[in-house]
Amino acid sequence: MGLTLFTWLAALIMLVTMVRIGNHGTSARAFRVAAYAAIAYALCLNIGYLLAADYRDAALMMLRLAGAGALVSYLAFLRLAFAYPYDKRILPLDIALVAVAVAAMWIVGFTDSYLVEVKRLQMELVRFEGDWYFILSYAGAGLALLAVMVMVARAVTIKSRVYSQHLWIMAIGLLVNVVWGFTMAILSPSTKFAMLYPLGGANGIVSVLATSYAFSSTRVFQTRGVIRAIGVWFVILLAFGLPAALGIGAIQLFRDTAPVMAIIGGAAIFLGFGHWAESFARGRIGAERDESAREELESEIAHVDLSAGREAALKEVSAIMTEIFGCSWFAAFSEDDAGDLRRIFPDDSDTLVTPAGSPVLEALASVERRAILKTDVVADRIFADVKPQLLAFFDALGAEAIIIAKEGRRVVGLFAFGPKTSGADYDALDYSAFDAVHGKLFVIAYYARHVARESLLETVEQEIGLADQIIRSIQEHIDPIEHDGVTVAVKSESPRRLGGDLFDSVRISEHRWFFVVGDVSGKGLNASMSMVILKSIIRTLLREEKDFIKLVSRTNTFIKERLPRGTFFSGMFGFLALDKGAIYFINCGIPAMLFNSPGLDSIIEAQGEGKMLGFVKNVEPFLKTRRLVLPAGSRVLITTDGILEAESVRGDHYGKERLVRIMAENKKASPAEVVEAIAKSAGSFTGGRLDDDITIVAIDYAGRT
């Protein structure tokens, strides 16, 4: 009876699989009929087998219905073989198949032509076959084999490799289905293996899972990789599974005399061999090896020297991509000031690819994915609405894969990959790598967007050159907080001239400003580019998002998913509401927010606890909006960690105590004077050399006007 459990489980798995199939069309409908008929076959066969001992009439009806279910399933698979993937309407074929299905269900289910009587003696099913039993059984198997042949023929002739692979997978799954079912359900009752009969009902799981994979997969897999994985698992089975089974079997011989020791010993053998097998598999199969390769690729792109100029940086990226992915060519495109998309590499001719507002750009902007394979556009139904535009774009470029850099819904850059030199398609592993390095390429896309061509860079003799000027211009392009009721001073410096500290303010209304201050991890040009991107994205999100916490949460998501791996932001987001006499803020790891009021003798810390952005995927549960009331004459001082962690020659940190003291000593000074005093104090403390970026913000509130 234990074998029936396997068939029950197979039926449940098939049912769960079908619930998840969301596609529509002729192919999907044919697959649903095939799958649900296979589920009915499994259930009826199992129930009939169980009832055959005591309720023979009911068992006979169940087994007849099981046979009818198998025939209907194979007919539906035959229809799927003709339809997939283009949802062809073939009315004559549909009418013929429905007529055959109805006739088969009547003959098999409600006459004695198929089965006359059944009974079960212990585990063995005894059946009395009708005159047409084997004719109908062979006819059902023949329908399945015909469907397999149609799938193979179409797999060989179809142009799309991904659809060809889908058809091969479905054909193999259906072939295993019919061989398994015919062997177990038709042949086994007449042999010494009659007790295996219940397993015949589980045959549909192979074809259902294979076809489900074909419906959900949009990318090809490399056969060599699959064979390699199967080979490794086979070695694991022989090298670890077989010895473990023998060891557990041997120790179980003593279960009557020492049951506790037998259990402990069996568990120890199982865990020990399992650990050795896991160690052996690590790095040979699975996601861990792939993750390691992606990290190496990210590291290579992260070390691209952006200071060498746009052409040199893109040339270095091209060399990395062509080597890693085996692509025949690599190209980069950037948005210009008019919003047009232009080619900037490899020829640096600024050739117009598509104008602003074109259907192609609109399609690219509407797609949620960061990387798109041409096979995705062909096979994935989520691209159905933009499929013509995207396929035309791929064909115009001659590309097989693209990575998109977007700011909100605007395409600011794009990277295209030509066909592989091996002739293979880009597969799921390639897509994972594209998705993983998107953040690094996003930085390079922004760099390409804002840095002029190499010919201009050559005229600049400074180490960073024009990139320095552009980034500084972006850093300084803010809405200054100017109002009769408040005075604000900001000082931001980097020992490398370019850094990752960020301050930005945006005027919301006559009496309100949004501001953000903090530190983007990293140093030098790469940190500055991340800062530029983050500043731009925050401004974009500010236009789209009205909820303060969700604004910060979406910023965290962008840092986590789009910026280079390991990037984080420690700072704060705030709304200065002068009409309310308050600052509403969310602390995201700002180290110091000091507050002094005329009514207080001491200076207090107001920042509270906060979670840095970029560490966890969902930061929203950790975010809390705080309100700081500003009495007339009060002062708020905010600094990044560059001040507090400034180090003296003896290794001491500047710390909050010194910061509080300087703030207290300069109570009567203006905001500009106090930030200069703090910067000068920190510089003196470190011997005139600051090793990290610093940002100091002082806000004096005079009262409502």
Secondary structure, 3 states (H helix, E strand, C coil): CHHHHHHHHHHHHHHHHHHCCCCCCHHHHHHHHHHHHHHHHHHHHHHHHHHCCCCHHHHHHHHHHHHHHHHHHHHHHHHHHHHCCCCCCCHHHHHHHHHHHHHHHHHHHHCCCCEEEEEEECCEEEEEECCCHHHHHHHHHHHHHHHHHHHHHHHHHCCCHHHHHHHHHHHHHHHHHHHHHHHHHHHHHHCCCHHHHHHHHHCHHHHHHHHHHHHHCCCECCHHHHHHHHHHHHHHHHHHHHHHHHHHHHHHHHCCCCHHHHHHHHHHHHHHHHHHHHHHHECCECHHHHHHHHHHHHHHHHCCCHHHCHHHHHHHHHHHHHHHHCECCEEEEEECCCCCEEEEECCCCCEEEECCCCHHHHHHHHCCCCEEEHHHHHHCHHHHHHHHHHHHHHHHHCCCEEEEEEECCEEEEEEEECCECCCCCCEHHHHHHHHHHHHHHHHHHHHHHHCCCHHHHCCCCCCCCHHHHHHHHHHHCCCCCCECCEEEEEEEECCCCCCCEEEEEEEEECCEEEEEEEEECCCHHHHHHHHHHHHHHHHHHHHHCCCHHHHHHHHHHHHHHCCCCCCCEEEEEEEEECCCCEEEEEEEECCEEEEECCCCCCCEECCCCCCCECCCCCCHHHCCEEEEECCCCEEEEEECHHHHCCECCCCCECHHHHHHHHHHHCCCCCHHHHHHHHHHHHHHHCCCCCCCCEEEEEEEECCCC
